[in-house]
Each structure stands twice: as C-alpha cells, then as structure tokens.
C-alpha cells in the first residue's frame, strides 16, 4: 500500500475544493484546492501567450514553484531548473 497519491490520482479523486493544499508563504495563509487550481489556470493563460517550448523555473516560494511547475506541465512545456537548485539537493 502506497502512502501518497500521484498528481493525476489527486486530480481525478473527489475531494473538498475548500480543503487546504498549500501555504502561501508571503501572506502566511492556507490555499484551498480551488485557489491552487485557479492560480495554475491564471499561469496557464499567461504561458499560452508565449510560444517558447523550454522554460526556466525559479521562484521564491514552494507554492509559486508548484503552481508554475504544474502550469508548465499542463501546457506541454519543457522545464529547466537552475543549477543552483540542483547543487543544494
């Protein structure tokens, strides 16, 4: 038995849209599933305006990183992480 859900399983599962799934560190408040999905959709709309296939992803917060990561994946973009992130791992 696995103790996690893949993103696709999470996306397809039924859950309360008000359930908190992330913390917005700038405002120190919980973000609901609905709010997280809305953030991703807003980013997707902006990404669609740019034809570039490869994107470098770097943000200051985990919430912003995850929203950007999922938005880029949904739009079929190639994500490049800065080397500094990989060096700290």
CORRA-V146310 format. One record per pair of residues at least 12 apart in sequence whose C-alpha atoms are under 10 Angstrom apart, sorted by the first residue. I is the first residue (numbers start at 1). J is the second residue. D is the distance in whole Angstrom. If there is no record, write none. Layout:
i;j;d
I;J;D
I;J;D
This chain:
i;j;d
7;70;9
11;33;10
11;37;10
15;33;9
16;32;9
16;33;8
16;34;9
17;32;7
17;33;5
17;34;5
17;35;8
17;36;10
17;37;9
18;31;8
18;32;5
18;33;6
18;34;6
18;35;8
19;31;8
19;32;5
19;33;6
19;34;8
19;35;10
20;32;4
20;33;6
20;34;9
20;35;9
20;36;9
21;33;6
21;34;9
21;35;9
21;36;8
21;63;10
22;35;9
22;36;8
22;62;9
22;63;6
22;64;10
22;66;9
23;36;10
23;61;9
23;62;8
23;63;7
23;64;10
24;36;10
24;61;8
24;62;8
24;63;6
24;64;8
25;60;9
25;61;7
25;62;8
25;63;8
25;64;9
26;60;9
26;61;8
26;63;10
31;63;9
36;63;8
36;64;10
36;66;9
36;67;7
37;67;8
37;70;9
37;71;9
38;67;9
39;63;10
39;64;9
39;67;7
39;68;9
39;71;9
40;64;9
40;66;9
40;67;5
40;68;7
40;69;9
40;70;7
40;71;5
40;72;9
40;74;9
41;67;9
41;68;10
41;70;10
41;71;7
41;74;10
42;67;10
42;68;10
42;71;9
43;67;8
43;68;7
43;69;10
43;70;9
43;71;6
43;72;8
43;75;10
44;67;10
44;68;8
44;70;9
44;71;5
44;72;7
44;73;9
44;74;8
44;75;7
45;71;9
45;75;9
46;71;10
47;68;10
47;71;8
47;72;7
47;75;8
47;77;9
48;72;10
48;75;7
51;77;9
52;77;8
52;78;9
53;72;10
53;75;9
53;76;8
53;77;5
53;78;6
53;79;9
54;72;9
54;76;10
54;77;6
54;78;5
54;79;6
54;80;7
55;72;8
55;77;7
55;78;6
55;79;5
55;80;6
55;81;9
56;78;8
56;79;6
56;80;5
56;81;6
56;82;7
57;69;7
57;72;9
57;78;10
57;79;7
57;80;6
57;81;6
57;82;7
58;80;9
58;81;7
58;82;7
58;84;10
58;85;9
